[in-house]
Amino acid sequence: MNNVLPIDAESAVLAKLRKIYGPAANIQQGYIRLEKVLTQSSTSENFTLGEGRSNGNKRPLENFLSQSDNFVPVYMRIGVQKENYVDLGNNGNVPLYTYPDLSVFTNAGIAPALSEAEALEGIWSGNLSIKSNTYEVVNKMSLERFRRVPQTQVGTVANKTQASSGEIFEGFVKLPIVPIFEGKKRNEFNFSYAQGADATNIGYTDSEEDRNILVFTLWGFLVRNASEPASVSELTRNGVIL
């Protein structure tokens, strides 16, 4: 049912976290948001999840993991936004799309290059690798499952409000594994565009109106001021909760 929270995944993870950190631990809902401006022919992007790491300049909507906290993601969403070219750097007033809507990503391209929408398809045909500290949690996970098209689309250029699919977690997909990211350690995402695909029009060249923002959002549980309990090694393996 669309109006019922899918609590099975969250409840199981929360129960594991209580075993690891104890009943008095401060465990909250939390999220991490990572962004990159896509430039012409972008084919790979590296992200670090922690504050003070080498992501470059922090964008206004990005949200990193504090060094004093731990984070356990349950769901992830992958989307693209058009940056507001009147107010550069602002994408908070722009819908996020989990598929390349043809009425929003309208650059037709010049042959032999593909159109903007076709180039963006290579994001969801690409893959993602995840590291938790020194552990390779995921090696080249296909991103096809994260391409989420609503029941109805935008339809017109004038109406750019993202249509709803009726889901509680709009565009979010349950992760096949449950990693645990410790804020004091280095945690990384490595995104790779679809191998061999044409990325010529994936991002802007000389037109600010063409700036596309790649957005990864992780939703899950934040353990505030987390210390490393002895039981972590017993209930996790290679950065993943058992």
Secondary structure, 3 states (H helix, E strand, C coil): CCCCCCHHHHHHHHHHHHHHHCCCCCEEEEEEEEEEEEECCCCEEEEECECCCCCCCCCCCCECECCCCEEEEEEEEEEEEECCCCCCCCCCCCCEECCCCCCCCCCCCCCCCCCHHHHHHHHHCCEEEEEECCEEEEEEEECHHHCCCCCCCCCCCCCCCCCCCCCCCCCCEECCCCECEECCCCEEEEEECCCCCCCCCCCECCCHHHCEEEEEEEEEEEECCCCCCCCHHHHEECCEEC
